[in-house]
Each structure stands twice: as C-alpha cells, then as structure tokens.
Amino acid sequence: MRPSKRLFPLANWIMRFAIVLFVLLTYWKSFSAFNFQSVMFYVSAIYVVFSILLFVGGFLRKDSLTVLSSLLLILVTGYHAFLNLESKLDHNFAVYVVLGSIFVYFFTTGNKR
C-alpha cells in the first residue's frame, strides 16, 4: 500500500492546528497571569508566541519563520521535558517527546508543500 500524498498538506495543517490548540489549552492560564517572577510565565510565553508564529509561518512562502519558531520550541520543549522528568517516565514526559518530534519535523521540512 502506498502513502497518500494528497493528504500531506492537510496533515501539515492539522499538526500546526493541534500544536496551537494544545499550547493554548495548556499554557494560556500561566501566560495570562503575567507573573514576571515566575520561570513558568516565560516558558508559557515562549510556547504561546512561537506556536502561533509556527502556525502563521505556514501561510508564508519562505521557511524562515517556521524553522526559527520550531527551533525555539524544540529548545523550550527539551527544557520543559527535562523538568517534568523527575526521575520517572510518565505520560507527561511522553507528551513532550511527541510534541518535540513534531517540532523537529517542522524544523527539518519547513513549509514543504
């Protein structure tokens, strides 16, 4: 059975939308609190801003916004996954591994159409 190449653009947009949805549902409360003394505020701000930029980058002809957003999201996801590891592997760590792999995908493919 051969892969369906017609659904490739749809799959890219579904992943972009899923990232924005996940990030807003997970980090919006911390981001909107505007607690500048909290590290979690800055992590949330990076997630919210750059996931939206990753989504917007899909509308642009050049790959630079998608690649830059993905790179920063990879770094903050690695940091956040390391903090959530707490010497045990659980579903939270697995979520960040999956999320990180999606960011690596966009970092390596850009806006491939």
Backbone as CSV, one residue per row, in Angstrom:
resi,resn,N_x,N_y,N_z,CA_x,CA_y,CA_z,C_x,C_y,C_z
1,MET,0.835,-1.172,0.000,0.000,0.000,0.000,0.886,1.245,0.000
2,ARG,0.573,2.204,-0.845,1.373,3.418,-0.977,0.775,4.545,-0.131
3,PRO,1.629,5.447,0.336,1.117,6.565,1.133,0.308,7.538,0.271
4,SER,-0.641,8.185,0.876,-1.482,9.160,0.185,-0.801,10.525,0.213
5,LYS,-0.279,10.941,-0.926,0.418,12.226,-0.999,-0.560,13.388,-1.089
6,ARG,-1.789,13.112,-1.416,-2.790,14.178,-1.485,-3.110,14.751,-0.106
7,LEU,-2.977,13.941,0.936,-3.314,14.382,2.293,-2.146,15.041,3.023
8,PHE,-0.992,15.120,2.368,0.186,15.701,3.014,-0.046,17.142,3.466
9,PRO,-0.577,18.037,2.612,-0.825,19.406,3.089,-1.833,19.459,4.238
10,LEU,-2.850,18.637,4.170,-3.839,18.595,5.250,-3.192,18.131,6.560
11,ALA,-2.340,17.136,6.472,-1.658,16.638,7.672,-0.769,17.712,8.295
12,ASN,-0.083,18.496,7.456,0.739,19.593,7.986,-0.109,20.611,8.731
13,TRP,-1.249,20.982,8.175,-2.103,21.967,8.821,-2.775,21.412,10.063
14,ILE,-3.108,20.139,10.065,-3.677,19.528,11.271,-2.651,19.545,12.405
15,MET,-1.379,19.253,12.093,-0.344,19.300,13.127,-0.142,20.721,13.636
16,ARG,-0.134,21.690,12.748,0.024,23.081,13.177,-1.139,23.496,14.084
17,PHE,-2.353,23.160,13.669,-3.528,23.497,14.473,-3.496,22.781,15.818
18,ALA,-3.100,21.513,15.824,-3.042,20.740,17.071,-2.023,21.332,18.039
19,ILE,-0.912,21.825,17.515,0.096,22.450,18.366,-0.476,23.696,19.035
20,VAL,-1.106,24.557,18.234,-1.675,25.784,18.792,-2.758,25.455,19.817
21,LEU,-3.616,24.507,19.504,-4.676,24.122,20.429,-4.105,23.582,21.739
22,PHE,-3.145,22.665,21.650,-2.529,22.091,22.851,-1.857,23.169,23.691
23,VAL,-1.083,24.029,23.044,-0.346,25.060,23.776,-1.300,26.042,24.441
24,LEU,-2.322,26.473,23.739,-3.254,27.425,24.345,-4.024,26.797,25.508
25,LEU,-4.437,25.541,25.360,-5.155,24.884,26.452,-4.250,24.616,27.652
26,THR,-2.974,24.364,27.395,-2.054,24.009,28.469,-1.419,25.224,29.135
27,TYR,-1.046,26.239,28.359,-0.211,27.315,28.882,-0.886,28.673,28.958
28,TRP,-2.111,28.818,28.472,-2.733,30.130,28.463,-2.923,30.710,29.865
29,LYS,-3.301,29.876,30.815,-3.540,30.360,32.180,-2.252,30.920,32.794
30,SER,-1.142,30.206,32.629,0.148,30.695,33.153,0.608,31.942,32.415
31,PHE,0.371,31.969,31.112,0.781,33.117,30.308,-0.031,34.359,30.651
32,SER,-1.323,34.214,30.814,-2.180,35.372,31.051,-2.089,35.912,32.480
33,ALA,-1.440,35.179,33.376,-1.270,35.657,34.751,-0.243,36.783,34.844
34,PHE,0.666,36.883,33.888,1.704,37.915,33.838,2.499,38.011,35.136
35,ASN,2.940,36.861,35.628,3.797,36.819,36.811,5.246,36.814,36.334
36,PHE,5.852,37.990,36.276,7.178,38.124,35.706,8.283,37.509,36.564
37,GLN,7.994,37.148,37.802,8.983,36.489,38.641,8.987,34.974,38.471
38,SER,8.047,34.444,37.738,7.931,33.007,37.563,8.596,32.560,36.264
39,VAL,9.402,31.512,36.359,10.013,30.935,35.167,8.936,30.325,34.270
40,MET,7.894,29.804,34.878,6.814,29.194,34.105,6.113,30.213,33.212
41,PHE,6.066,31.475,33.620,5.493,32.514,32.765,6.295,32.643,31.474
42,TYR,7.617,32.636,31.591,8.462,32.786,30.407,8.390,31.554,29.507
43,VAL,8.332,30.375,30.106,8.156,29.149,29.320,6.812,29.195,28.595
44,SER,5.773,29.598,29.293,4.446,29.711,28.686,4.429,30.754,27.585
45,ALA,5.089,31.864,27.811,5.131,32.924,26.799,5.825,32.443,25.529
46,ILE,6.918,31.720,25.690,7.620,31.187,24.522,6.733,30.200,23.783
47,TYR,6.093,29.308,24.513,5.194,28.343,23.871,4.061,29.049,23.121
48,VAL,3.396,29.991,23.763,2.237,30.646,23.145,2.662,31.455,21.921
49,VAL,3.655,32.296,22.077,4.063,33.180,20.982,4.609,32.385,19.801
50,PHE,5.514,31.453,20.061,6.156,30.767,18.952,5.307,29.665,18.338
51,SER,4.337,29.135,19.076,3.417,28.196,18.423,2.482,28.941,17.471
52,ILE,2.076,30.143,17.853,1.266,30.967,16.943,2.102,31.382,15.732
53,LEU,3.370,31.722,15.945,4.237,32.061,14.823,4.486,30.859,13.915
54,LEU,4.549,29.662,14.495,4.686,28.452,13.682,3.461,28.273,12.790
55,PHE,2.290,28.532,13.340,1.055,28.446,12.563,1.036,29.503,11.454
56,VAL,1.381,30.735,11.800,1.402,31.824,10.821,2.460,31.568,9.752
57,GLY,3.568,30.965,10.131,4.628,30.661,9.174,4.182,29.745,8.051
58,GLY,3.151,28.967,8.285,2.630,28.093,7.243,1.989,28.848,6.096
59,PHE,1.565,30.086,6.328,0.960,30.893,5.282,1.994,31.620,4.429
60,LEU,3.223,31.684,4.897,4.260,32.424,4.191,4.964,31.547,3.156
61,ARG,5.537,32.189,2.164,6.245,31.463,1.109,7.612,30.978,1.594
62,LYS,8.284,31.787,2.407,9.614,31.413,2.912,9.495,30.580,4.185
63,ASP,10.499,29.751,4.412,10.507,28.819,5.545,11.055,29.414,6.841
64,SER,11.626,30.594,6.796,12.416,31.075,7.927,11.611,31.195,9.227
65,LEU,10.376,31.680,9.172,9.586,31.816,10.395,9.239,30.449,10.981
66,THR,8.907,29.495,10.140,8.600,28.143,10.601,9.821,27.493,11.236
67,VAL,10.969,27.623,10.588,12.191,26.989,11.090,12.644,27.637,12.399
68,LEU,12.620,28.963,12.465,13.035,29.653,13.692,12.098,29.329,14.850
69,SER,10.795,29.353,14.582,9.823,29.021,15.636,10.011,27.585,16.115
70,SER,10.222,26.687,15.180,10.427,25.278,15.538,11.675,25.096,16.384
71,LEU,12.747,25.770,16.024,13.993,25.646,16.787,13.803,26.104,18.232
72,LEU,13.189,27.254,18.419,12.964,27.730,19.782,12.004,26.826,20.549
73,LEU,10.992,26.304,19.862,10.061,25.383,20.524,10.729,24.055,20.871
74,ILE,11.674,23.608,20.050,12.434,22.394,20.370,13.228,22.607,21.657
75,LEU,13.894,23.745,21.749,14.715,24.028,22.931,13.880,24.129,24.204
76,VAL,12.763,24.851,24.144,11.935,25.011,25.345,11.227,23.694,25.686
77,THR,10.901,22.885,24.687,10.290,21.578,24.960,11.286,20.647,25.629
78,GLY,12.528,20.665,25.175,13.564,19.863,25.833,13.767,20.284,27.274
79,TYR,13.794,21.585,27.509,13.928,22.108,28.869,12.742,21.684,29.727
80,HIS,11.542,21.839,29.181,10.339,21.506,29.943,10.227,19.998,30.180
81,ALA,10.595,19.197,29.204,10.571,17.739,29.377,11.567,17.311,30.453
82,PHE,12.732,17.946,30.454,13.741,17.627,31.471,13.231,17.978,32.866
83,LEU,12.545,19.109,32.998,11.999,19.489,34.303,10.892,18.541,34.751
84,ASN,10.083,18.050,33.821,8.974,17.163,34.161,9.387,15.711,34.329
85,LEU,10.616,15.389,34.008,11.069,14.008,34.104,11.036,13.505,35.538
86,GLU,11.543,14.288,36.481,11.518,13.957,37.904,11.884,12.499,38.194
87,SER,12.889,12.026,37.524,13.438,10.677,37.693,12.451,9.550,37.417
88,LYS,11.373,9.825,36.694,10.463,8.759,36.295,9.875,9.091,34.931
89,LEU,9.601,8.068,34.182,8.966,8.243,32.881,7.466,8.082,33.050
90,ASP,6.716,9.082,32.619,5.267,9.010,32.709,4.652,9.614,31.452
91,HIS,3.346,9.769,31.460,2.665,10.266,30.265,3.001,11.730,29.969
92,ASN,3.320,12.525,30.985,3.703,13.917,30.747,4.992,14.008,29.935
93,PHE,5.955,13.171,30.293,7.210,13.140,29.545,6.952,12.674,28.115
94,ALA,6.085,11.684,27.936,5.773,11.172,26.601,5.099,12.243,25.738
95,VAL,4.261,13.064,26.340,3.611,14.152,25.601,4.668,15.118,25.062
96,TYR,5.663,15.448,25.878,6.704,16.371,25.426,7.617,15.734,24.387
97,VAL,7.796,14.438,24.438,8.575,13.752,23.399,7.826,13.817,22.068
98,VAL,6.528,13.556,22.091,5.726,13.632,20.862,5.693,15.067,20.340
99,LEU,5.471,16.016,21.217,5.450,17.416,20.818,6.801,17.838,20.245
100,GLY,7.860,17.423,20.887,9.200,17.730,20.387,9.468,17.119,19.029
101,SER,8.959,15.915,18.802,9.167,15.283,17.494,8.405,16.026,16.393
102,ILE,7.249,16.581,16.712,6.518,17.401,15.730,7.299,18.675,15.436
103,PHE,7.901,19.277,16.451,8.713,20.471,16.229,9.945,20.146,15.387
104,VAL,10.561,19.003,15.626,11.705,18.592,14.810,11.263,18.378,13.361
105,TYR,10.081,17.820,13.155,9.552,17.644,11.812,9.455,18.986,11.086
106,PHE,8.858,19.999,11.738,8.729,21.303,11.106,10.086,21.995,10.954
107,PHE,11.017,21.731,11.856,12.364,22.294,11.740,13.080,21.731,10.517
108,THR,12.857,20.456,10.230,13.558,19.826,9.104,12.844,20.003,7.765
109,THR,11.526,20.150,7.766,10.815,20.281,6.491,10.406,21.708,6.173
110,GLY,10.291,22.564,7.150,9.867,23.936,6.897,8.439,23.973,6.391
111,ASN,8.227,24.670,5.293,6.897,24.789,4.703,6.766,23.923,3.452
112,LYS,7.322,22.758,3.488,7.262,21.850,2.339,5.813,21.650,1.929
113,ARG,5.555,21.826,0.661,4.180,21.732,0.170,4.013,20.542,-0.735
